[in-house]
Amino acid sequence: MSPPGSQPTKARLILALWLCGLTGVLYLDRICMAQAIVPIQRDLNLSNTQISIVGMAFTLAYGLFEIPSGRWGDRFGSRIVLTRIVVWWSIFTAFTGICNGFYALVLMRFMFGVGEAGAFPNAARVITRWFPSFERGRVQGIMLAAAQFGAVLAPAVTAHLIERIGWQWTFAVFGVIGILWALGFWWWFRDDPGQHWGVNGEELDHIRGGIGESNPPIHGPIPWKAALSNRGVLSLCCIMILGAFYTYLIYVWFPKYLQNARGLDNIRAGNLTSLVIAGSALGMLLGGWLGDQLGKWTCDTVTARRYLGMFCYLSAAGFLFLGTRCDDPLVFSLFWGLSFFSMHITLPNWWLLAMPQCGAHVGSLSGLMNGIGFLGAISSQWFVGVYTDSRKAAGFQGRAQWDPMFDVYVVVLLIGAIAWWSYRYRPVESNESQPA
């Protein structure tokens, strides 16, 4: 009990920093692989197709375990699940450095994907319990932007570390960072803000909007039939698949493209990759701010988010199309950065639609909608690897080997704009008269 008239504590703001650390390290460990592709291919003698299979192993595991990890958060709490997630992925990040062949690399990246699965659904679950609804957009935007800042750091930092200590020890360094985060989070965090020593009564009232009791944990069955026939859920799943198809072109292949097709060295390729991914970080910051502002500007936030998503995907397609036709690597990267900026404005708003769309089963159903993006990610990784190897076999080199496929990604973004237009809000609970 706090003294009468005392000011609210700020423990939830400290929690926001912990969540930023979570997503920043997650993307640091995920994206560093892209910058290491060239030395790994050289040392282990791997083709582009084999590297695409390595990337697909991570993505497949991530998609398969996203729903179970989200469900575990609903049942056992996000504290223990997020700690397990980060420890697991950090161990297999470090173990990536000891791989000496193709099959070992596939196994390690698969296990890494098992570890990373469930991080975002459990973070969403934490946000719904620690922040009032009118703060969630900004927190979601800042957290997602931190993920992209981790991705921004990854190419440049990885490139410099590889030059100094080699790619094997670089993965070990990144693994240690995650372990340190997990230990600190386990010590500090509690699932219920009412049980946290740093939250006084005033802050608890602020979090719960004046309601004295928190939401109870969900242990009941998930209404899969209702969810999988829900138009809102299906539209959000489609958007995630299409967005992942595009983003994994950048996350996995962009440094390799700059070196192979544009003739840049490892350091400059890493710097330009960081520049492009910086666009997504800025987009998420703006998207988080817009997410809260839309609630003030209009009563129909669903329609506003739909049209925002449609406009941003159309803009992303335009910038991607124009950038591909630029000869200067810096100008080309700036256009692609604008494309990434435009598309990622929508991601905080996607989560702001997904959280109420899921109803009580935030961890499980957001795990479904976020995890299903693995279909787009795995397809993108396979497509690039097979396409570039087939073009090389046909005698094409440099940009002629790579550039024609980028028009496929333009079309995917245009379809994504249609998917945003098709979204309609329909809470899953409204369908729960059917058996779960």
C-alpha positions, -999 to +999 in steps of 0.1 A: +000+000+000+013+034-010+007+066+011-024+086+000-016+112-027+016+096-038+027+098-074+024+067-096+056+047-100+071+041-134+078+003-134+059-002-166+084+022-184+113+001-171+095-029-185+092-012-219+131-010-218+133-048-210+110-055-240+131-033-262+161-053-251+143-085-258+134-076-294+167-059-301+188-089-291+163-112-310+169-094-343+206-089-336+209-127-334+186-133-363+200-109-388+237-114-381+234-147-401+229-127-433+262-108-430+280-141-423+267-159-454+297-150-476+324-163-452+303-193-443+298-202-479+335-198-485+346-219-455+320-246-458+317-246-496+279-241-497+258-230-527+230-204-526+204-232-526+220-248-496+221-215-478+184-210-485+178-244-469+197-233-438+175-202-436+144-222-442+153-245-413+152-216-389+119-203-404+102-237-403+111-242-367+100-207-358+066-212-375+060-247-360+067-236-324+051-201-324+017-213-313+029-238-286+052-211-271+024-186-272+001-211-255+027-218-228+027-181-220-011-181-216-009-211-193+023-206-173+030-169-176+054-150-198+082-147-172+092-183-173+085-187-210+104-156-222+134-165-200+134-200-216+130-186-251+160-162-248+183-188-231+175-214-257+181-192-287+212-177-273+228-211-267+221-221-304+233-187-316+267-195-300+266-231-313+262-218-349+299-209-347+310-245-342+293-259-373+317-275-397+293-286-425+259-282-442+239-306-420+253-293-387+244-258-398+208-268-407+204-285-373+217-255-354+196-230-372+165-252-368+171-253-330+177-216-330+143-211-346+127-233-319+141-210-294+130-177-309+094-189-315+069-173-291+089-142-282+065-117-298+032-134-287+045-135-251+056-099-254+021-090-266+007-108-236+029-088-213+018-055-229-019-064-224-013-069-187+011-041-179-001-012-200-035+005-204-050+004-238-041+040-247-004+033-242-001+001-260+004+016-295+035+035-284+049+006-265+043-018-294+059+007-318+089+013-296+094-024-290+092-032-327+115-003-335+140-017-310+139-050-329+148-032-361+175-012-343+190-046-334+187-055-370+203-022-380+233-030-358+236-066-369+250-062-404+276-035-396+286-049-362+288-085-376+309-073-406+334-056-383+335-085-358+340-110-386+370-090-399+386-091-365+377-124-348+361-145-375+324-156-380+327-185-355+336-163-325+311-136-336+282-159-330+296-168-295+297-131-286+261-126-297+250-156-277+265-143-244+245-110-248+212-129-248+221-150-217+228-118-198+194-104-208+175-135-197+191-136-162+183-099-156+147-103-169+140-133-147+152-114-116+132-082-123+099-092-140+066-105-126+036-116-147+011-096-126+021-060-120+002-062-087+029-086-074+059-064-085+077-046-057+082-015-079+045-009-087+025+012-062-012+015-060-015+046-082+004+030-110-016-002-107-048+018-110-034+035-140-025+002-156-059-014-149-079+017-156-093+019-121-104-017-121-091-035-090-085-069-105-063-081-133-073-103-161-072-140-149-049-164-168-064-184-196-064-221-192-094-231-213-094-246-247-086-225-278-115-219-301-096-231-332-127-236-354-140-201-346-105-186-352-098-203-385-132-192-399-128-156-387-123-131-415-103-108-394-079-136-383-075-148-419-068-113-433-042-106-406-026-140-414-024-132-451-008-098-444+018-114-422+027-140-449+030-114-476+050-090-454+074-119-443+080-128-479+093-093-486+112-087-454+132-120-456+146-109-489+164-081-469+170-100-437+187-130-454+199-120-489+206-083-491+243-083-480+250-112-503+233-093-532+253-061-526+286-081-527+277-105-555+256-082-578+268-047-569+305-056-563+307-041-528+331-052-501+319-068-468+321-036-447+303-014-472+276-041-478+271-043-440+267-005-437+242-002-466+222-031-452+221-013-419+209+018-437+180-001-454+169-018-421+171+016-404+141+026-426+120-001-409+130+010-374+119+046-382+087+032-398+078+013-366+084+044-344+061+064-366+036+035-368+035+032-331+028+069-327+002+068-354-014+038-337-022+059-306-031+090-325-057+073-347-077+066-316-078+104-310-084+114-346-112+090-355-138+068-338-134+042-365-098+031-359-103-002-378-110+016-410-082+041-405-057+012-399-070-006-430-065+024-453-031+032-436-019-003-443-031-002-479-014+031-486+018+020-470+020-012-489+014+006-522+041+031-513+065+003-505+059-014-538+066+019-556+099+026-538+110-010-544+103-007-581+121+026-585+151+016-564+158-016-583+164+005-614+190+027-598+227+021-607+243+039-577+244+015-547+237+043-522+207+057-541+194+021-546+197+015-509+180+047-500+150+038-521+148+003-506+151+019-472+121+041-480+102+009-491+111-008-458+101+024-439+067+025-456+059-012-451+069-012-414+047+017-405+019-009-406+034-034-382+025-017-348-010-012-363-012-049-373-005-058-336-030-032-324-056-050-345-044-085-336-045-081-298-083-073-295-089-097-324-075-125-303-098-118-274-087-138-242-063-160-261-036-134-269-006-156-266-020-185-286-038-167-314-013-140-319+012-169-321-009-183-349-011-150-368+025-140-363+040-175-367+021-182-400+044-156-415+069-185-418+051-196-450+061-163-466+096-163-451+104-199-461+090-194-496+111-162-500+143-179-489+138-209-511+128-187-541+159-165-540+184-194-535+169-215-563+164-186-587+199-171-584+215-206-588+194-213-619+202-179-634+239-185-627+237-219-644+221-202-674+251-180-677+239-148-660+262-128-637+259-098-615+227-078-615+214-099-645+215-129-621+195-111-594+175-081-605+146-096-625+132-114-594+126-082-576+095-075-596+080-106-580+084-088-546+067-057-561+037-078-570+036-094-535+034-059-519+006-049-542-013-081-531-005-071-495-023-038-501-054-057-512-052-079-480-052-047-459-083-035-477-100-068-471-096-068-433-127-066-411-127-066-373-146-095-358-136-107-324-130-144-320-153-145-290-183-136-312-178-171-329-173-190-296-208-205-296-192-233-316-172-260-297-136-252-290 
